[in-house]
Amino acid sequence: MKYFLTFTFIISAIFIKSQSKSELSELQVRYNFTFIKDTLDKNNSVTEPMILLTNGKKSVYYSEYYKASIDALNKQLEAPVNKGDIRTISLNGFPQAKVKHSVYKDQNDILISVFMRDLYTFKSSDILSWKISKKENKSILGYKCSKATVTVDNKNYIAWFTYDIPINDGPYKFRGLPGLILQVSEEHGYFNFEAISINKVKLAMDFKKGILITKDQYIKKRNEYIADPSQGKENSESYRRYVEENKKKSNIFLE
């Protein structure tokens, strides 16, 4: 809980006190993001609702649970406190998010922010070379969707996009198709993004940059975090067992 509170305070800057300077979205797309951490236990998956705010030129993508927890936290911080009283923050009832990344996309860049001990941001240099199928179609949320495939980081993905919404965007870092991406699945089922609602909304598209690093530096810091989440603050036998078990189970990543 202590680490969650620290993270909430840091990440809250993504959404507050910059509304007037932000560009506005045209669409809000909600996705269910389902993923597994252990390739040997595919039945143990996690699903979290994600939000894509996009106007076709720029977009932000983040966990709905993080946004909900930030809103709840801000409400407590803004509540009046009597002089001399100590403000208390309760985490009871806060959504417990599992996804710790957010993504900003514009016409030139894709920036990915991830919270571990600190908030880090790196630029994605992936080139998405899509192959579109002219024969395969299916319906998602009532939209006729076409199939496309791509390989990213040695993983093969299948996407379904609709020409009916001519926005070159999608969940996470996926984009580059002649229509909005409504579903993306890794071929083995390790990661799946599927749209569950689409609404026209005008909302501020805010994104918080963390400490700027390269992708290689991010991977190194991620491995260090998995090896010792407490950063040397704990060294008990039970903690070491937990870390070793967690390392075995965390063996597949988006990046």
N, C-alpha and C positions, 0 to 999 in steps of 0.2 A: 504494500500500500504506500509506503514511503516513496518508493521510486515512481509510482504512478502519479502521486501528488507533484513531485518535482517535474515530471514530464508535462503534466497538465499546465503548470505555470509557464513553462517555456513555450510550449506549442500554441498557447492561447493567442500569441501575437500574430498568428496566421490570420485570425478572423476579426480582430478588433482594432479600433483607432486608426483605420486607414480607409474607411468606407468612401470618403469623398474623392480620393485619388484613384480609386479602382475602376477598371472598366466593368461594364455590366454584361451579364450572360444573356443569351436568348433562350437557351434550353437548360433544363435540369434533368439529367438522366440518372436514375437510381439503378445500381447494379448489385446483385448478390455476388460477392467474391467468395468462392469456395476453394480451399487449399488444404494440402496436407504437408506436414513437416517431415514425416518419416516414410520413406518409399517402401519400407517393409510392412507398413501398417496403413494400407489405403482405406480401411474402414473407419479410421479415426481422423475425420476431417473437421475443419472449422469453417463456418460461414459467417461473413460480416457484410452488412450493407455499406455500399460505397456511393459517393456522389460525384458526378461529373457536371461541372458548370462550364458551358461553352458558348461562344458566339460565332464559331466557325473560323476565327482567326487566332484566338487565344482561349485557353481553358485551364481550369484547376480541377484536381481530382484528389479526394481525401475520404477518410473513414467517417461515416455518419455518426458512429459512436463517439469518436473524438469530438466532433462538432457539438454533439448533444452534451457531453461532459463539460466542454468549455462554456457553453451557454449557461449551464447550471452553476458552474463555478463563478462566472461573471455576475450572475444574479446575486450570489451570496456576497461577493466583494462589493457590489454596489448598494447593498442594503444598509440603511442607516445604523450607526452604532452610537450608543450613549457615551458621552465624554467620560473617560476613565475606564471604560470597559475594554476588554481584549476581544478582538474579532476571532471567532472560531470558524473553521472550515470543516464541514462534514462531507465525507466521501460516501456515506451510505446512500445507496440508490443510484450512484453514478454508473453509467454504462461502462463495462469493462472491455475495452477494445483490445483486439489482438493484432490488428494491422497498424504499423507504425510508420508507414510511408505516405507521402503526398507528392503530387506531380504537377508541374507547371509546363504548359506547352504553348509556344507561339510559332510563327512561321519559320523561325530559324533554329530554335533551341528546344530541348526537352531537359528540364531540370528535375531531379528527384531528391527530395529531402527525406531523411530517415533518422528517427530518434533512437539512440542507444544510450550511452551515458551523456552525450551531448547531441544537439541537432546538427547533422551533417548534410551537405548538399553537394551533389556531383552532377555533371553533365553527361547525358547519355549520347554516345556517338554511334549508336546502332543505326544502320541503314536497313529499312524494312523493304525488302524486294518481294512484293506480293505476287502470287499467281492466282488469277481469278478464273473460276470455273464457270463456263457458260451454260452448263447443263443442270447443275444441282441447285435446288431452291428449297426453302422452307419458310414457315410463317413464325414470326416472333412478335408478340404484342399486336397482332393484326397486320404487321408490315411484311410484305414479301421480301425475303432476304436471299442474297446470293452468297455462294461459298468462295472463300479465298484462303490460301495457305501461305505461311511464311516460316522461315527458320531464324531464330534469335537465340544467341548464346548457346548454340548447339541443341536447342529445343525446338521441336516442330509444333506449330500452332495452327489450329483451324478457326477461321473467323467467319461470321455471318453478318453481312452488312446490307443496308437497304438504300437503293437509289431514290426512294421516296423522300428521304431526308438528306439532301445533298450537302452534308457537312463532313468535312475531312477530319474526323476525330473518333475517339473511342476510349475505353477504359485504360487506366495505367498509361504506358507510353505508346500504346497501339494507335496508329493513325495511318494515313496515306492511301486510303481507299476512296472511291468516288461516291461515298455515302457513309452515314453514321454506322459505326460498328455496334451491333446489339449483342453479340456473343463472341467470346474468344475462349478456346479450350486448348490446353496442352494435350498432346496426343495420348499420353498415358493417364490423363485425368488428374495430374498433380495440381493444376491450376485451372480454374474456370470462372469466367466473368460473364454474367448473363443479365441483360436489362430486365427490370421488373416494372418500371414506370418511366414515362417521358412527359414532361410538362414545360410549357412556355413560361419562363419566369425572368424577371429582371433582378438579378442579385449580384452583389459585388464579388468579383473574382480576385480574392486576396491570396497571396502566397508568401510564406516566410522562408527566406533563405537562411540556412544555417552556416556552419563553418565550411567554406568551400574547399573541397578536396577532389582528387581524381577518383575514377572508378576503382582503380587498383588499390588506392589508399583506403577507400571505403571497404573493400573486401577484406583487407588486412585488419581494419578496426572491427569489422563484424566478427571475424574469427577470434580476435582478442576478447570481444565482449562475450561470445559464447563460451570461451575457455574460462572466463572469470567475470561473471556479471556484477559482482560486488566490488570489483576493482581493488582486491586485496583487503577489503574490510572484514571478510569472513574467511576462516581457515579451519573450520571444524571438520571432523570426519564425515558427518552427515552432509555437510555442504559440498565436500569434495565428491561424495557419491552422487549427489544430485547433479553436479556439473558434468561428471562423466556420463551419466545416463542421458542428460540433455544433449550432450555432444553427439551421442550415438543416434538420437532421435531427430536431430536437426541436420538433415543431409540433403535437402533440396531447397533451392532458393530461386526467386524470380530473376535476380541478377547473378 
